[in-house]
Every structure is written in C-alpha cells, then in structure tokens.
Amino acid sequence: MEFFIKNKIVIIRTVGFLMLLVGFAIHFWVTPKEGLSKNEIAAANVARMEAVVSRGSGQSSKSQKKDDSKFLETLKNTQKKQIQYLTILSMIFGVGFLAYSFIPKRD
C-alpha cells in the first residue's frame, strides 16, 4: 500500500498514457482502409449470386433474405457504434488521468 501512495503520480500518468495508447490503437485498427477488403468482395459476389437465384424462385425466399440483411446491417451498425464509444471513453479516461496527475497537490 505504501508503494502505491509513494508512486501515485507515476502510476496515474502510466495509466493515462496506456488509456490514450489503447484508444488510438483501437481507432486506427478499426478505421476502414482504402478500397474493398476480401470479405466485402466475397459478400458482393454472394449477393449477386443470390439475386440471380431469387429471380427464378418465388417471392417468399426473397422477403426472408431482406429481413436477414436488415438484421445484419443493424448488428454491424451497433458494433460500429460500440467501438466508437469504447475509443472515445478510452481517450477521455486517458486524458483525465494525465490531467489529474499534473494538477499540483496541496499538502
């Protein structure tokens, strides 16, 4: 316990720096890259094949596919928002810890 009290400022600065590092790492990891990824190309090919197949089949399978795509789109949007919130919170906590460590203490 004495170690933490003695090195409180160093610990708080280290935690703040790590939180900022995590925030930037998450941000740059999930930032989309230029061009299409292999998964996006494969998804487009599958969608094209499904469109060709659905032209020959009835309307019931077509409506079922639309419902699934809306669900997947909602899921992707929710995951994207969660990652954005995680990044923002990580950076805010990092800046907060660093700012708190530089505030002069009254003894």
N, C-alpha and C positions, 0 to 999 in steps of 0.2 A: 504494500500500500504506500509505503514511503517513497518507493521508486516512482510511482505514478504522480504523486504530489510534487516530487522534486523535478520531474521531467515533463510536467503537464504541458508546457508551451510547445515543446518539441513534438510531443505525441499529437497534440491538436493540429499543428502545422502538417505533420506527416499524414494524418487522416484527411485533412483538407486537400492536400496535394493528390493523394490517391483517389479521392472522390472526383476531383477535376479530371484526372487521368482516365478514370473509368468512364466518365461522361463523354469525353472526347473520343475515346476508343469505341464506345457504342455508337456514337453519332457517325463516325467515319466508316464503321463496319457495315451499318445498315443503309448508308447513303447509296442510292442507285448508281450503277456505273453506266458509262456511255454505251449505247447500243443495246441489243437484246441478249439476254442470257440464254443458255441452252434450254432451261426449263420453260422460258417464255416461248421459245420457238417450238418446243415439243407441245406445249399447251395449244398453240395456234394450229399446229398440224392436227391434233386430236379434234379440235373444234371444227376444222374444215372437214375431217372425215365424218364426224357426227352430223354435220349439215348435209352431206351427201347422202348418208344413210336415212336421215329423217325425211328427206324429200320423197322417198319411196314408201315409207311407213305411215301409219296413222298419226293423228294429232295427239293422242294420249301420251305417247312417249316423248313427244316434243314439249308438251307442257311440263312433264316431270323433269326434264333436263333444265328448263328455265328456272324452276324452283330451286334445284340444286345449285345452279350458278349464282342465284341471288344469295343463298346461304353462304357459299364460299366467298363471295365478294364482301359480304358483311363481316365474315370472320377475318379476312385479310385486312379490312379497314380497322377492325377492333385491335388486331395485333399491331398494326402500324401506329395507332394512337397510344397503345400501352408502351411501346418502345420510345415514342417521343416523350411521353410523360416521365418515363424512367430516366431518360437522358437529361431532361430539364431538372428533375428533382436532384439527380446526382450532381449536376453542376451548381445548383443553388446551395446544396449542403456543403460542397467543396469550398465555394466562395465564402459561405458563412463561417465555416471552421477556420479558414485562413484569416478572415477579417477579425474574428474573435481573438485569434492568437496574437494579433498585432495591437490590440487595444491595451493601453497601459493600465496596469492594475494599481489600485490604491492599497497601501499596506497600513 
